[in-house]
Amino acid sequence: MDDDFHAAILAAEFPGLVNQERERRILMTKPLQSGDYGPIPVSGDPTTQLNLLALKDTARDLKAAGVTGAVIPLRDAENVSHMLTADQVIALVDAGKERVQAIYSASWAIKTMDPLPADVTDDSLWP
């Protein structure tokens, strides 16, 4: 088989490889800044994402009601408990959204590179 055939196969499979790496990176536990509280290790799995969005909704309600104390419990990816303020929860969730969006943006850029990178797992391609 010739090089053009192999290049065509790679080009056809390449977006799926990038998507797989994007999802792997989203799932990784990373420390996210929680306002003035500091970094908290957070997993990117769908259940954690949903829970954080629900906590942000609670945080907005508490903030609107004038509650400023650390009354929102959170157990992080390393099984450590935290008590956070509404502002800290909002900052944490916003940091998570920014992280995921940066990973998506990188995946879109990688898919349009010419030439295509040989290794989509190369850390230099990702935030």
matplotlib code that plots the C-alpha trace (Angstrom):
import matplotlib.pyplot as plt

x = [0.0, 1.2, 1.9, -1.2, -3.4, -1.9, -2.3, -5.9, -6.6, -4.8, -6.8, -10.1, -9.2, -7.5, -10.6, -11.7, -8.2, -8.3, -11.8, -10.5, -7.6, -9.9, -12.2, -9.2, -7.9, -11.3, -11.7, -8.3, -8.3, -6.9, -6.6, -9.0, -8.8, -11.7, -11.5, -9.6, -10.0, -7.2, -7.0, -9.2, -8.7, -11.7, -12.4, -14.0, -16.4, -20.0, -21.4, -18.9, -19.7, -23.4, -22.9, -20.8, -23.4, -26.0, -23.8, -23.3, -27.1, -27.2, -24.4, -26.3, -29.4, -27.4, -25.6, -28.9, -30.2, -27.1, -25.5, -21.7, -20.5, -18.8, -22.0, -21.7, -20.1, -17.9, -15.9, -13.1, -11.6, -9.2, -12.0, -11.2, -14.2, -14.4, -16.8, -17.1, -18.8, -21.1, -18.3, -15.8, -18.2, -18.9, -15.2, -14.5, -17.2, -16.2, -12.6, -13.8, -15.8, -12.8, -10.6, -13.0, -13.5, -9.7, -9.4, -12.2, -10.6, -7.3, -9.0, -10.5, -7.1, -5.4, -7.9, -7.1, -3.3, -1.4, 0.5, -1.4, 0.6, 2.0, 1.0, -2.3, -1.3, 1.7, 1.2, 2.5, -0.7, -3.0, -3.6]
y = [0.0, 3.5, 6.5, 8.3, 5.5, 5.5, 9.3, 9.0, 6.4, 8.6, 11.7, 9.8, 8.4, 11.5, 13.4, 10.4, 10.1, 13.8, 13.3, 10.4, 12.4, 15.4, 13.2, 11.6, 15.0, 16.3, 13.3, 13.8, 15.2, 18.7, 21.3, 24.2, 27.5, 28.2, 31.9, 32.9, 29.4, 28.0, 25.0, 22.0, 18.7, 18.1, 15.2, 16.0, 13.0, 13.7, 13.1, 15.6, 18.1, 17.8, 18.1, 21.2, 22.9, 22.1, 23.5, 26.6, 27.0, 26.6, 29.2, 31.7, 31.2, 31.7, 34.7, 36.3, 35.7, 37.5, 34.4, 34.9, 32.1, 28.9, 26.8, 24.7, 21.3, 19.8, 16.5, 16.7, 14.1, 13.1, 12.5, 15.6, 17.7, 21.4, 24.0, 26.8, 30.2, 30.9, 33.0, 30.2, 27.6, 30.0, 30.5, 26.8, 25.9, 28.8, 27.5, 24.0, 25.4, 27.4, 24.3, 22.2, 25.0, 25.3, 21.6, 21.7, 24.7, 22.9, 19.9, 22.0, 23.6, 20.2, 18.9, 21.8, 21.5, 21.0, 18.8, 16.7, 16.0, 12.5, 12.2, 13.7, 12.9, 15.3, 17.6, 20.6, 20.5, 20.8, 23.4]
z = [0.0, -0.8, 1.4, 0.0, 1.1, 4.6, 4.8, 3.8, 6.5, 9.1, 8.0, 8.3, 11.8, 13.1, 14.3, 16.4, 17.9, 18.9, 20.4, 22.5, 23.8, 24.5, 26.6, 28.4, 29.4, 30.5, 32.8, 34.5, 38.0, 38.1, 40.8, 40.1, 41.8, 44.1, 44.6, 47.7, 49.1, 46.9, 44.5, 44.9, 43.0, 40.7, 38.4, 35.0, 34.9, 34.0, 37.5, 39.0, 36.3, 37.0, 40.8, 40.4, 38.2, 40.8, 43.6, 41.5, 41.3, 45.1, 45.4, 43.4, 45.5, 48.7, 47.3, 46.3, 49.9, 51.3, 52.8, 52.9, 55.1, 54.2, 54.2, 51.0, 51.5, 48.8, 48.7, 46.2, 43.9, 46.7, 49.1, 51.2, 52.5, 52.1, 53.3, 50.7, 50.3, 47.4, 45.7, 46.1, 44.6, 41.7, 41.1, 41.2, 38.7, 36.4, 36.5, 35.6, 32.7, 31.5, 31.7, 29.6, 27.1, 26.7, 26.0, 23.4, 21.7, 21.6, 20.0, 17.3, 16.6, 16.5, 13.9, 11.5, 11.8, 8.6, 8.7, 11.3, 14.4, 14.7, 18.4, 19.6, 23.2, 23.0, 26.0, 24.0, 22.0, 25.0, 27.7]

ax = plt.figure().add_subplot(projection="3d")
ax.plot(x, y, z, "-o")
ax.set_aspect("equal")
plt.show()
